[in-house]
Amino acid sequence: MSAARTWMLQVCTGLIISAAAAGCSSTGTVSRPVSPSLVANEEALALPPPGGPAVIGVVERQRANGVEQTVSLATKTRVSGQNFLRIEFFGPVVSRGPTAAFKMVNEGAIMREAASAIPGVRLSRRNTFLQNTYGPFAYAAGRSAHGDTCIYAWQQIRAKTTSSGIGRNFGMIQVRWRLCDAHASELQLLSAVYHYTITGTFDGTVWDPFGEPGGADPRLGATGNPIYPTAWVPAGAPRMGYAGGVDLTPTASVVPPRDEFAIFMPELESREQLKAVAERLLAQLREPLTVNGKTVLTGASIGGVVTSLGTADRTSLLSTVDEAMYEAKARGRNCFVEKEIGG
């Protein structure tokens, strides 16, 4: 068997015309069919975080039971397609348009959405539980053959009340993000999903998808519960500052260097040997170094892929091992993740 491994130190718009039936009326009034329309950026129902990515345009589609907007965002990538933030409000009857079907979040359908939005990029579902101001969300990520980073994120916002009956909150909001960038890291792209703002609302509390506002954290003001400044944010927390198409990688000397390497090892005979090599590298890289009298700490995230001779080409190997490495990083770094091609 041959094996390869890689490691890292530290670190639209389709026009849909809904043809309204040409009905007769007593007044003979001429009406327009309900179709997508451009609206001003200020009328967006959701906006990316302050600082970007920039809003390029907003296309709105009226539904009989709500409204959908696609907010096109600044895009600098070699991956086909446009970055976007799509938001859909399900609620009361508001338009003559077609009714939007209610859809539960289905992972298979979501991944098909992602593949259509980000063609040619192998996306991997991230399994870490994530939550922003509006509740839990999930995402998939991957890198293109040119090294561009892409994410596809999804979120359903609905009150945690009874699912039916008088106590039900009827409104619901569906959110989708498509972000690809030639410069930004996965965490920088993810920061946009953490810090975006929903500006639209429903009229009437019965449609409120957020439920009742939560109370203050009971730990506030209590002894033994310190609150630290942002400088104390744990390592690996999402970084702010994704502006869309701008390289915001810090260049100060205090930032640990990062690099990626791929090594093909056809001489290995078993998966156990691959794991042993990765573990030895991890152990060595955990050892502190002394440089000009100062102690320097290093670390690594290692991804490995095993395949039989002739079952995969170089591009497939690099794509799969890259996926494994980023999965190792998502698990907290300084660990090894192995994948296999060809069985």
N, C-alpha and C positions, 0 to 999 in steps of 0.2 A: 504494500500500500504506500501511496505517497501522501505527503501532508504539507500544508502551508500554514503559516501563522503570521499575524501582524500585531504590533503593540504600540501603545501611545503613552508618552510621559505626560505627567501631571495632572494634559489637555490637553374675462369670457363673454362677447356675450351672445348667446344664441337668441335669435329673434323668434318668439313664439306668438303667433297671432291667434287669438281665440275668436273664432267666427261666431258672432252672436246671431241667433236666428232672426231673420228679418220678419218681425211680427207686424201685423196691421194694428193701427190704433185709430181711435176716432178723430184725433187731431192731425194725424199725418206727420207727426214730428219726425225729423231725420235724426237718428242717433248714431254715434260712432261705436264700432266694436271695441270691446275691452281688450287692450293690448299693452305690452310693456311700454313704459315711458321713462324718459330721463327726468330726474328731479334734482333740485339744487343740493349740493353737498351738505348744506346746513340742515336739510330735511332728512338726513340719514337717521334711521332708527337705532343704529349702533355705530360707534366710532372707535377706531384703534386708540392706543394709549397716546398721551401727549408726547410729541417728538416723532411720531411716525409709527408705522409706514404711512406715507402721504395718501390721501384719498384722491383718486383720479376721476371717479364718476360714480353715480348712483343710478341703478336701473330698478324701477319699482313695478311690481306686478300685483294688481288688485285681485283679491279672491272674494268669493261670496261670503266666506267665513273668516276673513282676515286679510293680511297683506304680506308680501314677500319682497325683500330688497336684496340686491347684490351690490355690495360696496366694492368697487374695483380699487386695488391698492397698487402703489409703486412697486415695480417688478424689475429686478436686475438678475437674470439667471439665464443659463443656456437650456433650461428645461422648457418645453413647449407649454404655453398657457399663461394665464394672468393670475396673479395673486388676488385673493378676494376674501371678504368677510360677508357671509350670507346669513341673513336673519329672517325668520318667518314667524309671524304672529298668528296664532289660531284663536279665534274668539267669536264675537257676535257677528251677525249679518251686516256687512259694511259696503257691499258692492254688487254689481250685476255680473261679475266675473265668475269663472268656474269655481266650484267648490274644491278646496284642497283636502285631499284624503288624509285622515289621521293615520300616522305611522308610528309604531313603537320603535325604539332604537334596536335595530337588529344588526349584529356585528358583521354578518356576511354581506348585507346590503351596504353597510357603511364602507367596508373595504372595497366593494365594487365602485362606490362613489369616489373613493380616494384614488383608485386606479384610473378612473376616467378623468379626474381633475389633475392628476400628476402623471401623465403618460410616460412610459419608459423608465420609471424609477421603481425599484423594488422596495416596497414599504414594509416595515415590521411594526406590528402592534405593540406598543409599550404597555406593560402590565402594572406599572406603579399607580397607586391611587392618587389622583390629583384633585384639587379643589380650589376654585377662585371665589370671588365675591358672590357669584350667583349660584354656587354649588359645585357638585362634582362634574368633571369633564374627562375626556379621554382623547388619545391621539395616537397616530402612527407616524413613523419617521423613516427616512432613508436618505441615501446619497446617490446622485446621478453618476454616470460614467465619467463626467467631467469634474466630479468632486463637489458639486453644488448640494447644499443641505436642503431638505424638504420636509415639511410636516403637514399632516391633515388632521385637524382636531374637530371634535363634535361635542355638543352639549345640549341637553334637553332641560328646560327650566319649567318646573311645575310644582305647585304647592304640595306639601306633605300632609294633605287632609284626606278625608274619605274619598274613595274613587268614584262614588256615585251618590245620588240623593241630594237633599237640601244643603248639606254641609260641604258640598263639593265646590272647589275652585275650578271653573271651567276653562279658563285661559291657559295657554301653553305657548312657549317660545322655543323654537329650534334654531340652533346656531351651528354654522360650519365655517371653518377656517381652512384656506389653502395658502401656504406660504412656502416659497422656494427662494433661496438667495445664494449668490456665489461667494459671499464673504461671511455671512452670519453663522454662528454655531447653532446647534439644536436648541440649547438653552436660551439663546437670544431670541430665536423665533418663538419659543414657547412663552417667553415673557409677555408677548403681545396678547396671548390668550388669557394670561393671568390678569392683565391690567386694562382690558378694553371696557368701554362704557355703553350700556344700553340706555338710549335716550327716549325711546318710545314707551308709551304706557297704554293701559286699557282704561276706558271709562267705566267706573263701577267696580266696587270691591269684589263682586261675585266672579269677575273675570281675572282678578289678580293672581298671576301664576307664582308669585313669590311667597304667598302666605302671610301670616302675621310677622311683623318685625321681631327679631330676636332681642332679648335683653342684653344688658352689659355683661361682660365676662365677670363672673363672681370673684375671680382672683384679683381684680383691680382694687388696689388699696389694701390688700391683705398682706400680713407679715409673711416673709419667706417665699415671696413670688416676685423676684426681681424682673425688671423689664430693661432690656439692653438696647443700646443704639444700633442703627443699621450696620455699623462696622462689625457687629458681633453676629451677623447672619451666618448660619452654619455653612460649611463648605459644601458646594454642590447646589446651593439654592439658586433659582433662576436669576440671571443677570438682567438688569434693566438696560434700555438703550437701543433696542432694535429700531432703526429708522428706515429700513427698506432700501437695499442696494448700496448701503454705506458700510465700509469696513470700520467697525468700532472696536476692533481688537486692541486692548491696552498695550502700549509700548513701553511703559515705565519699567525700569530695571528691577523693581520689586515684584513684578509679575513673573511667576515661574514659567520657564520655557516649556513649549509643547512641541512634539513632533510625532510623526507616524512612520512606521517602517513595515514592510512586508518581506517575509523570507520564505522561499520555497525549499522544502526539505524532503526530497525524494528518497533519501537514504533511510528514513524511519520505517520501521516494520510494523508498528502497532499504535493504537490510540493511547495505550499506556505510556509509550515513549514520548508522544507529543505532550501529554499532560505533565510528565516528569520534567521535560525541558521548560515548559511554561512555569511550573512551580519553582524551578531553580532560578529562573530569571526574576520572578516576583520577589523571591527571598533576597537575591543580590541587590535589587533595586530599592528594597526597603532600608538597606544599610545606609546610615548617614555618611556624607562626604565632607571633607574639610577643604575649603577653597579659600586661600589667602587668610587663613586663620579663622574663617567663619564656617559654621556647620550648615550644610545644605541638605535638605530632605528631598528625596525623590520618590516617585511611585510609578506604577504602570497599570494599564488595563489591557489585557491580552485576549485576543480572539483567535481561535484555531478552527481549521476546517480540514476534514479528512475525506479523501476520495480515492477510488480505485483508478489506476492508470487508464486513461482514455475516456473516462466518464464525464469529464468537465474540461472546458477550455480555460485559458488564463483569465479571461474576463469574468466568468462565473465564479472562479476561485476567489478573485479579488473582491467581488461584490459580496459574496457570502461571508468571507472572513472579516470584511469591514463591518457587516451587520453584527457579527458575533462580538467584535470589539466594542461597538457602541452599546450593545446589550450589557457587556461587562461594566462599562462606564455608568449605565443607568442603575446598575445594582449597587453602586457606591464606590466603584473603582477599586484598584488593587486586588483584582480577582481575575479568574480565567473562565471563559465561556467557550464551549466547543460545539460546532455544528458539523453536519455530514452531508455530502452530496453523493447521490447514486446508491445509497444503502449498503 
